[in-house]
Amino acid sequence: MIYGIGTDICDIRRMALTVQRRGERFSQRVLGPDELRVYQARSARAPARGLRYLATRFSAKEAFSKAIGLGIRTPMTWRACQILNEPSGKPVLKLSGVLAAWFDERALAGHVTLTDESDYAASFVVVETRSPTP
């Protein structure tokens, strides 16, 4: 059963301006530790790739916060919600701390998709209740 749906679109140009103003503090505030490593590696190879990675993760976290109905407030925090990729490339949610406990208490499962094109990054998240295991 669907618990919630969230979507978000992010203007990558606006994200670039934020990164110019705030520097690494912004990415360190928004990205979890695993995401930060990927972001730094991509940025070192090609700054535009790093920026797109940051924008898609920002968008996905906004969409997730909408799907769970909390916005960005406790237990939802930027760093407690990470969007990582399986070896196949499929994006997956990795929750930690109080947010993970909150999510598990409600027996929820989340699905996320990301995209970016030219000046925009977009994401869509569906959160559903897990079926009880027999």
N, C-alpha and C positions, 0 to 999 in steps of 0.2 A: 504494500500500500504506500502511496506517495505521501511523505511527510511534508515536503516543501520543494519548491523550484526557485532557482535564482539565476539571473542573467546579468551581465555587466559588459559595458564597452568602455575602453580606455583610449584616449587620444595619446598616441605615442609622442607626438610633438610636445604636448603638455608635460608628459613624464620626463622628457629630455630637459625641459626648463627646470623642473623640480630637482633633477639630479645635478644640474649646473649650479643651482642655488645652494642646495644642501650637501652635495657631494656624497661621500660614502655613508654618512649618517643616515641618509634616507634608505638606502638598500639594507643597511644593518638593522634598521627599525622594522622594515617590512618583511624581509626574508628570514626564514629559519636557517639553522646551521648547514643543513644539506643543500638547500637552495642557494645559499650564499657562496658555497664552494663552486657550484655550477656557474653561477652568475659571474664570479671573478674569473674563472677559466674562459668563459665565452667572451667576456669583455676584453681580456688580454689578447685573444686572437683577433677579435673584430668588435670594436665598441658598439656598433649598430646591433650585432647579435645579442650582446649583453643587455642592451636597452630593451630589445623586444622580449627577451626572457623576463626581465623585471616587470614590464608592462603586462605580459600575459599572467604572471603570478599575482600581481596586484589585482587585476580584473577577476581572476578566479577566486581569490579570497573574498572580494566584495560579493561575488555571486554566491559563494558558500554561506557567507554571513546572512544573506537574504533568504537562502533556502532553509536555514535552521531558525530563522525568525528572530535573531538576536541583534543583528547589526554588529558593529565592531565594539562590543562591550562584553565584559566577563560573563562566561568563561571564554568567549571568542577573543583571541588576540592574534595579531599578525603573525607572530613567530610560532605560535602553537599549531597553526594550520599550514602545512607545507604541501605544495603540489610538485610531485616528483614524477619521473617517467620510468616505466618498466623497460627492460631491454628492448622490447618490441616498439617502444616509443609511446605507448599508451599512457596518458597522464593519470595519476592516482593521487588520492588524498592520503596524507600521513599526518595524523593528529597526535598531539602529545599533551602531557600534564593534565590539568583540570579539564581542558576541552575534550581530551580523549575519554576521560572518565564520564563526563556529562553525556557524550555521544553514545558510549557503551551502555550506560544506565538506561537509555531510551531504546536500546537495540536498533540503532540506526546504521545504515550503509549509505555511502555517497558515491556518486559517479560524476566525473567532470570531463569536459571537453574544452579545448582552447583553440584559438586561431588568431593569426595576425596577417594583416595585409596593408601594405603601404603605410598609412598614417594611424591605423587603428588595431587594437588588440581586443578580442572579445572572448567571453567564456559563458558556459552554460553548466549549471549544476543541478542534479536531481538527488534528493535525499529521500530514502525510503526506509520503512520499517523492515527489519530482517524477520524472516519466518523463523519460528522457534524450531530448534533442531530436535528430531525425535529421539 
